[in-house]
Amino acid sequence: MSIDSLRRSARETVSGLPPGFWWLWLSTLVNRTGAFVLTFLSLYLTVELGHSAWFAGLVVALHGLGGVAGSPLGGALTDRWGRRPTMVTMHLAAAACAAALAVVTSAWAIATAVLLMGVAMQAVRPSINATIADMVPAHEVRRAYALNYWALNLGFAIASIGGGAAAFLGYRTLFVVDAVATTLCAVIVFLRLPETRPEAAVDQQGAPVVEEKVSMLTVLRDAPFRTLVLLNLLVCLVFTAPWIGLPLTMADQGLSPSSYGVVIAVNGIVIVGFQLLVNKLTDKRSPVLLLTLSALLFALGTGATALAGSSVAFAATVIVWTVGEMIHVPTNAAATARLAPEHARGRYQGVMGMSWAVAGFVAPIGAGAIVGGPGPDVLWAATAAIGVVAAVGYFTRLRKALADEPAEASTPTATAVAAPAPRAEDAETSPVGA
């Protein structure tokens, strides 16, 4: 492939999206570029303040627990307040929590600040995902989610490098920088991002159409979407397990912590370097096939970890499940947007986000217990089995609900008056708890 063709491909990947999306993209990049708290929190608690590793792990788990509550909260506020007010409020709340961590020293105060930060950081995500679904044409939504995910990882990579280089300034300084970056993100959203919450639907005579009220219980009663959430939870459990199980497995084989650092860095390098290419190759493909493929890649990558015996082999397994991650994240977000009624996009994204938060809280505990008990081989066999189950579920249970691609002529806008999207209520129900 020539340089010119690569340039054309890159232009096609980023062209055709509305200006508002790029302001949202920039806010994501700015926010993640200053994301120092979680990266350095455990070191700050153990090295700087002298707390135990157990306490550090508990505090990080509290961040995930806050996300479990924050995601449905953010979804409800997104539909009720609007997208922009929710984003601005939650970004400022997260900034306040980061600033508080630079000041407080007591264990209870730190734990409270981290818990509330988890609530705020997770609460903002449904509004971001709903905004993208509002402003981007339906046939371009998946590409938009992929680009936003790329910005998130690019910013995180910058934060990891910059934070490591600037650690000599002190952890508290990094937390202040985090607070400033998050505040700047809120300013960008407030000044440049329009409100995109759809206006109330009207009939042919111009009279308001009474829309069905959607609660979190209503969302969970939506059988196709419930299936998508449960299958995503399985994939998230598989995706989260390596972040705890991989360093323990490598240590068990006598490899140094620095070796793990190099291996896990492959995840970010691959996403930053190849997300746009993967998005180009998978564009316009069937969402069911993409979700099935991503689950199989997760199963293959994590399962093969049991066979790895060197840093190179471990890095190869990371590459496999990272490709699955690059396919899964934007496809799952687009599928969520597609199944959600227009007036309830926030709540649907909030429930989906809760599955990520639950996995982020449960998987580390389970992975650590399995590695410390039956052993790492059992963990990787379990993740492979769960990934295969998820793949089968996607392929057999969501083909009707996600069968037809949205028409390219459908272009949602912030001011367009539209009726709620048709529902696929005749789709198969979930094999688990449907």
Salt bridges, closest charged atoms under 4 A:
GLU12 OE1 - LYS280 NZ 2.48
ASP79 OD1 - ARG83 NH1 3.33
ASP79 OD2 - ARG347 NH1 3.29
ASP134 OD2 - ARG83 NE 2.59
ASP134 OD1 - ARG345 NH1 2.58
GLU140 OE2 - HIS139 NE2 3.83
GLU140 OE1 - ARG143 NE 2.89
ASP222 OD2 - ARG423 NH2 1.88
ASP283 OD2 - LYS284 NZ 3.00
GLU425 OE2 - ARG423 NE 3.91
